Amino acid sequence: MGIDNVERRASLVAGAIALILAAIISPHLFKNTWVTDTAKPSKTGVCPTGYDLVHAVCQYRHLTHPSTWLPQFLEILIVGLAILFFAWRRNRVGISVASLLLGLALGVVGLAFVFLGGWLVIRAFRLQRYGDASFSGSARRAKEMSREKRAARAASPRGSRRDAKMPAKAASVAAPSPSKRYTPKQRARRR
């Protein structure tokens, strides 16, 4: 089954956010840029080698080449376009895999993508198991299924699952005779 309209809208928004992130990174692809890394100073107030103490924070400025940003830009752009393509095709599996990959690759910024991918996986599981992806519908169906199981156990003569699954004829059928070719010879037991 394809995704419903709520899932499709959320996926389209996630794809748009990915393209916006790619657009934010794109200026770094055309020129060298200065990047500032930060670190905490030690307890004595000393910064690591190469860092300068600025307003109680150690900062390190360095020049980055455009090739440094290219892999991340391409990853965000390609996976964002994949999310949009799968949303257009209403393919839940494609959206969930692409959003989980992008979310894990981006770290903290990608939490929204991890949330979307997880949400779609949970909805797919509930849809497969209960026939309804909503919380209320799947909970209702789960209660009905448990009532049916309890009723089936109570209706069986001994109430065990094994007896309920095993047909009545299976207990009366004799075991097959041992094959001369495959059954090893056994020693006679002492009494």
Secondary structure, 3 states (H helix, E strand, C coil): CCCCHHHHHHHHHHHHHHHHHHHHHHHHHCCCEEEEEEECCCCCCCCCCCCEEECCEEEEEEEECHHHHHHHHHHHHHHHHHHHHHHHHCCHHHHHHHHHHHHHHHHHHHHHHHHHHHHHHHHHHHHHHHCCCCHHHHHHHHHHHHHHHHHHHHHCCCCCHHHHHCCHHHHHCCCCCCCCCCCCCCCCCCC
